[in-house]
Structures are given as C-alpha cells and as structure tokens.
Amino acid sequence: MFVRSCRPRSAQSFRRWQRTRARWPQQAIPRLSKRPIWRKATTAAAAMSTLGLGAAGFTAECAGFTAHCTSLQSEQAAPVYRIVLTGGPCGGKSTVLSVAAKRLEELGFQVFQAPEVSTLFCGAGCAYPFKASAEHRLNWESVKMKTQLGLEDSLMELAESSGLPTVILLDRSLPDSQAYAAPVDFETILDRNDWSLNTMMKRYDLVIHMVTTAIGAEDFYSLENDARTETPEEAREIDDKIRAAWLAHPKVIRIDNKSDFEDKTQRVMAKIFEAVGLQTPQAHRLLFHLPDGPPPAAAMAALENVEFNITTTFLHDDVTDEGLRDRVVVRRARLGGSGGTPQYVLAECVALPSPVESEPRRVVLEKGITGRQYGDLLTQQDASWKTVVKTRVVFLHGRRCYRLDMFKDGPTLLSIECNQGTDEESVTLPEAFAGLRRELVEDENAFSLRHLAMRDNTPNKGEKRSSQEFSVHF
C-alpha cells in the first residue's frame, strides 16, 4: 500500500514519484502490490481524472509500475538451481544423487530430487514398447517428455513459492530423449508439442555427464536397475548419443572413470558445490571422540547450524551372483521450522574390482527410495543388529564443515572436513567446544555404524571389513 505522506496528489507529483520510486527501500515493495493504488479514487475513472491522464496513459503507467514491482520482488527471491545428472546406463547417477542431496541439505539447501521418468514408467507397468508400432513408440517418448516437463515445472513452482534456497537434482532430463529416438522422430516430437531444443537447454544451470562404467570400468557394469536392459556395447553407444544431445548446453561437465568410484563421486560433488556457490568439499576428515559429550545446547544455539535426526537399520544380507551384499536403510529428517519431508536411502556395501589394488574394494552404493519402500524394507530388518539413532548438527567454522553426531545411548563424535595431511593442532574449534576434551580417532572401525550396531550376540560378520563402509557419514 502507499503511505499517506507518499501518495501522489496530482499528475505532476505522480511523475516525480515515478522518477524516485527505484530508490525506495526494497522491504516496502511487496506492500505496494497488494492494495489499491489510490485510496481516494473509488473508480478507475476517478483515478484518471485525478491524475489528468487518459485511459491509455493510465493503463500504461499502472503496467509499468506492476512490472517494476515484479522485477524488484524477483531480485529478492531465494535462488533455485536445476542440476541434471545424465550419462549412459550404470554411470553411478543414483548413488551420487543420494550423496549430493544429503550434503546439500546439511549445508542449508532445500533439495528436490526428480526421478528418472523411464524408471517411473517401468515401475508403473508401461516400459518402453519395443515391439509396438512406430507411431506408438513415438507417442510413448512424447508422453515421457511431457511427464518430465510437468514434473520439473511442478518442482520449480514449489521451490519458488517456498522462499527457500533450493537445488533441484534431475536424473536425466528432456534433451536425453534424443539418444533414444531417431533424429526425425525427435524433431517430430518437438514440432507436435511446439517445443524448442534451445529453450530446453536454458532450463538447466549445470549438466553433469557421468560416463557409463561400460567405458573404462567394464567390470562395474550391471543390469540391476529394472529399467536397464542394455548390453555394455549398447550402453557405450547410448553414452555417446547422450553426450552429443547436450552439446548445445553452455555448461556440460564430463566425469569419466579414470579413477575409483569414490573419486568419481568427489569430482561430481566439487562441480555441484561450485555451481551453487559453495566451497569445494574436502575429501578427507579428522574424526574426534568427545568423551564429555556435546557442548551445552545454549552454546550450540549461538552457531548457525542445521540439525537432523538420522535412523539407520540393518537388513538381512542380500544374496547376489557376487556373494552376500550388506544392506542398510536410512531415514534422515531435518529438524526445525523448514524441516520438509524425510529422505529415505537404501545403501548396499558391495565388493568391486579396484583399478589399483589386487583385492576387490568394498564400497557403499546409495539410492533414494520412497517412504513406502522404506516401510517395506523394514520388514527385512536383521534383529541381530541394533537400530542406530543419532542427532546430527552440521555447521561451518573457519571455512570448514563440521558434523557433530550425538548417538542415542552411544558416543558423541565430531567430524571435520580437511585437506589430506592436515594435523590435529591446526584445526580450531568454535568457542562452544572450549573446555571439552577431544580424542583423535585413529581407527575408525571402533566407531563405524557396524560396530555401534553390534549386540552382545551379534555374529562377528564385520571383523575384516573396511572402516569406510557404513561410516558415521550416514
């Protein structure tokens, strides 16, 4: 609304106000667009008479004012980033999407994850109709793209209306359809829907191409995803086509398989952090045990932090062609006013060939699941292991990321991200931790989730396993 002392009373004062409105405080702008422009003018005709303007002039002035207010409000809006993870089959997208969502949420972002629409269709019983007519296959691809477009737009609308800084993570997107359709068919889809490929490209802030393991890491290639039917040769061909499909995008990052999967994940995370304006995550950490427990709640309240409740449940081992596969399900709920919906993750520890070691290396693969899937998997809980419950507080200090994990009926641990070779003495802690004893953890096996979940009668299934599997980073 207009403050009375600022209300124009003549056409001349209105034009003078027009020249100075850009200097008004920004916090006043939202108020300006919600009330009638003139309190004393009961009709448009009266307003025009007061200002000495004709109908066309009055309409133009109001339109200019509305556009100006809209532009100023958009400048104040919280940022929303749309990031696409793409690439050929079995490139590691599902695991990286889960890891990225977890890390970004810990640093204060609201995170939306858009699943791959082809996988959704497959789960709904309408997988790609390989044996159908050419027209039906074309229509299937068109409907898939419409679904993708609607899903992305819905998430964007919710992100903008929330007023929170948001990252939308997409498991593939619209231009990927070029890799699965003949060029003439893809052009037909664009024409039928009045779409432009250039307009599509402008929708995304960053595109990360995770190269299929069929190129450079053939031993890792598998067909575990229900929607994945391609042979390694077909996967390589699709990967090349997807790479070509995104050539027109100004910011495509290709992540190959020159190193192990953990390093591949770290390289992806570095690019995502860079795109949203965060410091590149550091690959190493120092882990401390705090025998005195956490700092007082009042002291922690002085730190700007994000708090989570995390529950980890061990499931019965899954029998696969490669042998036993350890599994856990994780529920992560953000605490506080903007907590949002809990995230659910299925994590599996698998033995994969190592490019630098003679023995297979055990790594953790993660993928997001729905709340219903989480409930179904809980029926497979292995009762010989305890459910691990903890509260995690994440905060930044001195350009480092700190994670304080307070386990229910268990220890308190402090994890600090740092560069390789960083020593204990060079790390400073906030004042909240002053006077608390801290003990550097040399052997992380002693505080792995597997160790913390052991009961007195738990079979000793983990004595030779890596400390990295199911670590406190969950």
C-alpha positions as CSV (number, residue, x, y, z in Angstrom):
1,M,0.0,0.0,0.0
2,F,1.0,3.6,-0.3
3,V,2.0,5.5,2.9
4,R,-0.3,8.6,3.0
5,S,2.6,11.0,3.1
6,C,4.0,9.5,-0.2
7,R,0.7,9.3,-2.1
8,P,0.7,11.4,-5.3
9,R,-1.9,14.1,-5.4
10,S,-1.5,15.3,-9.0
11,A,-0.2,14.2,-12.3
12,Q,3.0,16.2,-11.8
13,S,3.7,14.7,-8.4
14,F,2.9,11.2,-9.8
15,R,5.6,11.6,-12.5
16,R,8.0,12.9,-9.8
17,W,7.3,9.9,-7.7
18,Q,7.9,7.7,-10.8
19,R,11.4,9.0,-11.1
20,T,12.2,8.3,-7.5
21,R,10.5,5.0,-6.8
22,A,13.6,3.0,-7.7
23,R,15.2,4.5,-4.6
24,W,12.5,3.3,-2.2
25,P,13.5,0.7,0.4
26,Q,13.2,-2.8,-1.0
27,Q,11.2,-4.1,2.0
28,A,8.4,-1.7,1.0
29,I,8.0,-3.2,-2.4
30,P,5.9,-6.3,-1.5
31,R,3.4,-4.0,0.3
32,L,3.0,-1.8,-2.8
33,S,1.4,-4.5,-4.9
34,K,-1.3,-5.7,-2.5
35,R,-3.6,-2.7,-2.0
36,P,-5.5,-0.4,-4.4
37,I,-3.2,2.2,-5.8
38,W,-5.2,5.2,-4.9
39,R,-7.2,5.3,-1.6
40,K,-9.4,8.3,-2.5
41,A,-10.1,7.1,-6.1
42,T,-13.1,4.8,-5.9
43,T,-13.2,4.1,-9.6
44,A,-10.7,4.0,-12.5
45,A,-12.4,7.0,-14.0
46,A,-11.9,9.0,-10.8
47,A,-8.3,8.0,-10.6
48,M,-7.7,9.0,-14.3
49,S,-9.4,12.3,-13.6
50,T,-7.3,12.9,-10.5
51,L,-4.1,12.3,-12.5
52,G,-5.1,14.1,-15.6
53,L,-4.4,11.1,-17.7
54,G,-6.4,9.4,-20.5
55,A,-7.3,5.8,-20.3
56,A,-4.4,4.6,-22.3
57,G,-1.9,6.7,-20.3
58,F,-3.3,5.5,-17.0
59,T,-3.1,1.8,-18.2
60,A,0.5,2.3,-19.3
61,E,1.5,3.9,-16.0
62,C,0.0,1.1,-14.0
63,A,1.5,-1.6,-16.2
64,G,4.9,0.0,-15.8
65,F,4.5,0.2,-12.1
66,T,3.4,-3.5,-11.8
67,A,6.4,-4.7,-14.0
68,H,8.8,-2.7,-11.8
69,C,7.4,-4.2,-8.6
70,T,7.6,-7.7,-10.1
71,S,11.2,-7.2,-11.1
72,L,12.2,-6.0,-7.7
73,Q,10.5,-8.8,-5.9
74,S,12.2,-11.4,-8.2
75,E,15.6,-9.9,-7.2
76,Q,14.8,-10.7,-3.6
77,A,13.7,-14.3,-4.4
78,A,15.8,-17.2,-2.9
79,P,17.9,-18.9,-5.6
80,V,16.8,-22.1,-7.3
81,Y,19.3,-24.3,-9.1
82,R,18.4,-27.0,-11.6
83,I,21.2,-29.5,-12.0
84,V,21.0,-32.5,-14.3
85,L,22.9,-35.8,-13.8
86,T,23.0,-37.6,-17.1
87,G,25.1,-40.2,-19.0
88,G,24.9,-43.8,-20.2
89,P,23.4,-46.6,-18.1
90,C,25.2,-47.6,-14.9
91,G,27.3,-44.5,-14.5
92,G,26.6,-44.0,-10.8
93,K,23.9,-41.4,-11.0
94,S,21.6,-42.9,-8.3
95,T,24.3,-43.1,-5.7
96,V,25.6,-39.6,-6.5
97,L,22.1,-38.1,-6.4
98,S,21.6,-39.5,-2.9
99,V,25.0,-38.3,-1.7
100,A,24.5,-34.8,-3.2
101,A,21.1,-34.4,-1.7
102,K,22.5,-35.3,1.8
103,R,25.4,-33.0,1.6
104,L,23.5,-30.0,0.2
105,E,20.7,-30.4,2.8
106,E,23.3,-30.4,5.5
107,L,24.6,-27.1,4.3
108,G,21.1,-25.4,4.4
109,F,19.6,-26.0,1.0
110,Q,16.2,-27.4,0.4
111,V,16.7,-30.3,-2.0
112,F,14.2,-31.8,-4.5
113,Q,15.0,-34.9,-6.4
114,A,13.3,-35.7,-9.7
115,P,13.5,-39.5,-10.5
116,E,14.1,-40.8,-14.0
117,V,10.8,-40.9,-15.8
118,S,11.6,-44.0,-17.7
119,T,12.1,-45.9,-14.4
120,L,8.8,-44.5,-13.2
121,F,7.0,-45.7,-16.3
122,C,8.7,-49.1,-16.0
123,G,7.5,-49.4,-12.4
124,A,4.0,-48.5,-13.4
125,G,3.9,-51.3,-15.9
126,C,4.4,-49.3,-19.1
127,A,8.0,-49.8,-20.0
128,Y,9.2,-48.8,-23.5
129,P,7.2,-50.7,-26.1
130,F,10.0,-52.2,-28.2
131,K,7.6,-54.4,-30.2
132,A,4.8,-51.8,-30.8
133,S,4.2,-49.8,-33.9
134,A,6.5,-46.8,-34.8
135,E,3.6,-44.4,-34.0
136,H,3.1,-45.9,-30.5
137,R,6.8,-45.8,-29.7
138,L,6.9,-42.1,-30.9
139,N,3.9,-41.3,-28.7
140,W,5.5,-43.1,-25.7
141,E,8.6,-40.9,-26.0
142,S,6.4,-37.8,-26.3
143,V,4.4,-38.6,-23.3
144,K,7.5,-39.4,-21.3
145,M,8.9,-35.9,-22.2
146,K,5.6,-34.3,-21.2
147,T,5.7,-36.0,-17.9
148,Q,9.3,-34.9,-17.4
149,L,8.4,-31.3,-18.3
150,G,5.4,-31.3,-15.9
151,L,7.5,-32.8,-13.1
152,E,10.3,-30.2,-13.5
153,D,7.8,-27.3,-13.7
154,S,6.0,-28.5,-10.6
155,L,9.1,-28.8,-8.6
156,M,10.3,-25.4,-9.8
157,E,6.9,-23.8,-8.8
158,L,7.1,-25.4,-5.3
159,A,10.7,-24.3,-4.9
160,E,10.0,-20.7,-5.8
161,S,6.9,-20.5,-3.6
162,S,8.8,-21.9,-0.6
163,G,11.1,-18.9,-0.4
164,L,14.0,-21.2,0.5
165,P,17.3,-21.6,-1.4
166,T,16.7,-24.8,-3.4
167,V,18.6,-27.3,-5.5
168,I,16.5,-29.5,-7.9
169,L,18.5,-32.6,-8.8
170,L,17.3,-34.3,-12.0
171,D,18.1,-37.9,-13.0
172,R,18.3,-37.1,-16.7
173,S,16.1,-34.6,-18.5
174,L,14.3,-33.6,-21.7
175,P,17.3,-33.5,-24.2
176,D,18.3,-37.0,-23.2
177,S,15.4,-38.3,-25.3
178,Q,17.4,-37.5,-28.4
179,A,19.6,-40.6,-27.5
180,Y,16.6,-42.9,-27.6
181,A,14.8,-41.6,-30.7
182,A,15.8,-41.3,-34.3
183,P,16.6,-37.6,-35.3
184,V,13.5,-37.4,-37.5
185,D,11.3,-38.7,-34.7
186,F,12.7,-36.3,-32.1
187,E,12.1,-33.4,-34.5
188,T,8.5,-34.7,-34.9
189,I,8.0,-34.7,-31.1
190,L,9.3,-31.1,-30.9
191,D,7.0,-30.0,-33.7
192,R,3.9,-31.7,-32.3
193,N,4.4,-30.1,-28.9
194,D,5.7,-26.7,-30.2
195,W,8.9,-27.2,-28.3
196,S,12.4,-25.7,-29.0
197,L,15.6,-27.5,-28.1
198,N,17.3,-24.2,-27.4
199,T,14.6,-23.3,-24.9
200,M,15.0,-26.6,-23.2
201,M,18.7,-26.1,-22.8
202,K,18.2,-22.8,-21.0
203,R,16.2,-24.5,-18.2
204,Y,19.2,-26.1,-16.6
205,D,22.1,-24.4,-14.7
206,L,24.5,-27.3,-14.8
207,V,24.7,-30.7,-16.6
208,I,27.0,-33.4,-15.3
209,H,27.6,-36.3,-17.7
210,M,28.6,-39.3,-15.7
211,V,30.2,-41.7,-18.2
212,T,28.8,-45.2,-18.2
213,T,31.0,-47.8,-16.5
214,A,30.9,-49.7,-19.8
215,I,33.6,-47.2,-20.9
216,G,36.7,-47.6,-18.8
217,A,35.3,-49.6,-15.9
218,E,33.6,-52.6,-17.6
219,D,33.9,-54.8,-14.5
220,F,31.4,-52.5,-12.7
221,Y,28.7,-52.7,-15.3
222,S,25.5,-54.4,-14.2
223,L,21.8,-54.7,-15.1
224,E,20.4,-54.3,-11.5
225,N,18.1,-51.4,-12.4
226,D,14.8,-52.7,-13.6
227,A,14.7,-50.2,-16.4
228,R,18.2,-51.1,-17.6
229,T,18.3,-53.7,-20.4
230,E,21.3,-52.5,-22.5
231,T,24.4,-54.6,-23.1
232,P,27.8,-52.9,-22.5
233,E,28.1,-52.3,-26.2
234,E,24.6,-50.6,-26.3
235,A,25.5,-48.7,-23.2
236,R,28.6,-47.2,-24.8
237,E,26.5,-46.2,-27.9
238,I,23.9,-44.5,-25.8
239,D,26.5,-42.7,-23.7
240,D,27.9,-41.2,-26.9
241,K,24.5,-40.2,-28.1
242,I,23.7,-38.5,-24.8
243,R,26.9,-36.6,-24.9
244,A,26.0,-35.4,-28.4
245,A,22.5,-34.5,-27.3
246,W,23.8,-32.0,-24.7
247,L,26.5,-30.4,-26.9
248,A,24.4,-27.2,-27.2
249,H,24.3,-26.6,-23.4
250,P,26.9,-24.0,-22.3
251,K,27.9,-25.8,-19.1
252,V,28.3,-29.6,-19.5
253,I,30.9,-31.3,-17.3
254,R,32.0,-34.8,-18.3
255,I,33.1,-37.1,-15.4
256,D,34.9,-40.2,-16.7
257,N,36.1,-43.5,-15.0
258,K,39.8,-42.7,-14.8
259,S,39.8,-43.4,-11.0
260,D,37.7,-45.4,-8.5
261,F,34.1,-44.6,-7.8
262,E,34.7,-42.6,-4.6
263,D,36.9,-40.2,-6.5
264,K,34.3,-40.0,-9.3
265,T,31.7,-39.1,-6.7
266,Q,34.0,-36.5,-5.2
267,R,34.6,-34.9,-8.6
268,V,30.9,-34.6,-9.2
269,M,30.3,-33.1,-5.8
270,A,33.0,-30.5,-6.5
271,K,31.2,-29.3,-9.6
272,I,27.8,-29.2,-7.9
273,F,29.2,-27.2,-5.0
274,E,30.8,-24.8,-7.4
275,A,27.6,-24.3,-9.3
276,V,25.6,-23.3,-6.2
277,G,28.3,-21.1,-4.8
278,L,29.7,-23.3,-2.1
279,Q,33.4,-24.1,-1.2
280,T,34.6,-27.3,-2.9
281,P,34.1,-30.2,-0.4
282,Q,37.3,-31.6,1.0
283,A,37.9,-35.3,0.6
284,H,39.5,-36.0,3.9
285,R,38.4,-35.6,7.5
286,L,39.5,-35.7,11.1
287,L,37.3,-37.6,13.5
288,F,37.3,-36.8,17.2
289,H,35.6,-38.6,20.1
290,L,34.2,-36.2,22.7
291,P,34.1,-38.2,26.0
292,D,32.5,-35.3,27.9
293,G,29.5,-35.3,25.4
294,P,28.3,-32.4,23.3
295,P,28.5,-28.7,24.2
296,P,25.6,-27.2,26.1
297,A,22.5,-26.5,24.0
298,A,22.8,-22.8,24.7
299,A,26.3,-22.7,23.4
300,M,25.4,-24.6,20.2
301,A,22.4,-22.3,19.6
302,A,24.9,-19.5,19.0
303,L,26.2,-21.3,16.0
304,E,24.3,-21.1,12.7
305,N,23.6,-24.8,12.1
306,V,21.3,-27.4,10.5
307,E,20.1,-30.3,12.7
308,F,18.9,-33.8,11.6
309,N,17.6,-36.9,13.2
310,I,19.1,-40.0,11.4
311,T,18.0,-43.6,11.9
312,T,19.9,-46.5,10.4
313,T,18.5,-50.0,10.3
314,F,20.5,-53.1,9.2
315,L,18.7,-55.5,6.9
316,H,19.3,-59.2,6.2
317,D,22.1,-59.7,3.7
318,D,21.1,-59.9,0.1
319,V,22.3,-62.9,-1.9
320,T,23.6,-62.0,-5.3
321,D,25.8,-63.5,-8.0
322,E,28.8,-61.7,-6.4
323,G,28.0,-63.1,-3.0
324,L,26.5,-61.6,0.2
325,R,25.6,-57.9,0.0
326,D,25.3,-56.0,3.2
327,R,22.3,-53.6,3.3
328,V,21.0,-50.8,5.5
329,V,18.1,-48.3,5.2
330,V,18.5,-44.8,6.4
331,R,15.8,-42.2,7.4
332,R,17.0,-38.6,7.6
333,A,14.6,-36.0,8.9
334,R,15.7,-32.3,9.1
335,L,14.6,-30.7,12.3
336,G,13.4,-27.2,12.8
337,G,10.8,-24.9,11.1
338,S,11.7,-25.8,7.5
339,G,12.3,-29.5,8.0
340,G,10.3,-30.7,5.0
341,T,9.8,-34.3,4.0
342,P,12.2,-37.0,5.4
343,Q,14.7,-38.6,3.0
344,Y,15.0,-42.3,2.7
345,V,18.0,-44.1,1.4
346,L,18.9,-47.8,0.7
347,A,22.7,-48.3,1.0
348,E,24.4,-51.5,-0.1
349,C,28.0,-52.5,0.6
350,V,29.4,-54.3,-2.4
351,A,32.8,-55.7,-3.4
352,L,34.0,-54.1,-6.6
353,P,37.3,-54.6,-8.5
354,S,39.9,-52.0,-7.8
355,P,42.0,-50.5,-10.6
356,V,45.0,-50.1,-8.3
357,E,44.6,-53.0,-5.8
358,S,44.7,-56.7,-6.3
359,E,41.9,-57.4,-3.9
360,P,38.3,-56.1,-4.6
361,R,37.4,-53.0,-2.8
362,R,34.2,-52.7,-0.7
363,V,32.3,-49.5,-1.5
364,V,28.8,-48.3,-0.5
365,L,26.3,-47.6,-3.2
366,E,23.3,-45.5,-2.3
367,K,20.0,-44.8,-3.9
368,G,16.9,-42.8,-2.8
369,I,13.7,-44.7,-2.1
370,T,10.2,-43.7,-1.2
371,G,8.6,-43.8,2.3
372,R,6.6,-46.8,1.2
373,Q,9.6,-48.7,0.0
374,Y,11.3,-47.8,3.3
375,G,8.4,-49.3,5.2
376,D,8.5,-52.5,3.1
377,L,12.3,-52.9,3.6
378,L,11.9,-52.5,7.4
379,T,10.2,-55.9,7.3
380,Q,13.6,-57.4,6.4
381,Q,15.3,-55.9,9.4
382,D,18.1,-58.1,10.8
383,A,17.2,-58.3,14.5
384,S,20.8,-59.4,15.5
385,W,21.9,-55.7,14.9
386,K,20.7,-52.7,16.9
387,T,19.0,-49.8,15.1
388,V,21.3,-46.8,15.3
389,V,19.7,-43.5,16.1
390,K,21.6,-40.2,16.3
391,T,21.1,-36.4,16.1
392,R,23.5,-34.6,13.7
393,V,24.3,-30.9,13.9
394,V,26.1,-29.5,10.9
395,F,27.8,-26.1,10.9
396,L,30.6,-24.1,9.2
397,H,33.5,-22.6,11.0
398,G,36.7,-21.2,9.5
399,R,35.7,-22.3,6.0
400,R,35.4,-25.9,7.2
401,C,32.4,-28.1,7.5
402,Y,31.8,-29.7,11.0
403,R,29.4,-32.6,11.8
404,L,28.6,-33.3,15.4
405,D,27.0,-36.7,15.8
406,M,25.2,-37.5,19.1
407,F,24.3,-41.2,19.2
408,K,21.4,-42.3,21.3
409,D,22.9,-44.4,24.2
410,G,26.3,-44.0,22.5
411,P,29.3,-41.8,21.9
412,T,29.5,-38.2,20.7
413,L,31.7,-37.7,17.6
414,L,32.9,-34.6,15.8
415,S,33.9,-35.0,12.1
416,I,35.9,-32.1,10.4
417,E,36.4,-31.9,6.7
418,C,40.0,-31.0,5.8
419,N,42.7,-31.5,3.3
420,Q,45.0,-34.5,3.3
421,G,47.8,-34.1,5.7
422,T,46.0,-31.7,8.0
423,D,47.2,-32.3,11.6
424,E,45.1,-32.1,14.7
425,E,46.8,-28.9,16.1
426,S,46.0,-26.8,13.0
427,V,42.2,-27.3,13.5
428,T,40.4,-24.7,15.6
429,L,37.0,-25.3,17.2
430,P,34.3,-22.7,17.9
431,E,34.0,-21.3,21.4
432,A,31.1,-23.7,22.2
433,F,33.6,-26.5,22.4
434,A,36.0,-24.7,24.7
435,G,37.0,-26.9,27.7
436,L,35.7,-30.1,26.2
437,R,38.1,-33.0,25.9
438,R,38.6,-34.3,22.4
439,E,40.4,-37.5,21.4
440,L,41.6,-38.1,17.8
441,V,40.2,-41.3,16.4
442,E,43.0,-43.3,14.7
443,D,40.9,-46.4,14.0
444,E,37.5,-45.5,12.6
445,N,36.4,-49.2,12.9
446,A,35.8,-48.5,16.6
447,F,33.0,-46.0,15.7
448,S,31.6,-47.4,12.4
449,L,27.9,-47.9,12.3
450,R,28.5,-51.6,12.1
451,H,30.4,-51.5,15.4
452,L,27.9,-49.3,17.1
453,A,25.0,-51.6,16.0
454,M,26.5,-54.8,17.4
455,R,24.7,-56.6,20.1
456,D,26.3,-59.0,22.6
457,N,25.1,-61.9,20.5
458,T,25.7,-60.3,17.0
459,P,27.6,-62.6,14.7
460,N,31.1,-61.3,14.1
461,K,30.4,-60.5,10.4
462,G,32.5,-57.3,10.2
463,E,35.9,-58.0,11.6
464,K,37.7,-57.8,8.3
465,R,35.7,-55.1,6.6
466,S,36.7,-51.6,5.7
467,S,36.0,-48.8,8.2
468,Q,34.6,-46.8,5.2
469,E,31.6,-49.0,4.8
470,F,28.5,-47.7,6.7
471,S,30.6,-45.0,8.3
472,V,29.4,-42.2,10.6
473,H,28.8,-40.1,7.4
474,F,25.3,-41.6,7.2
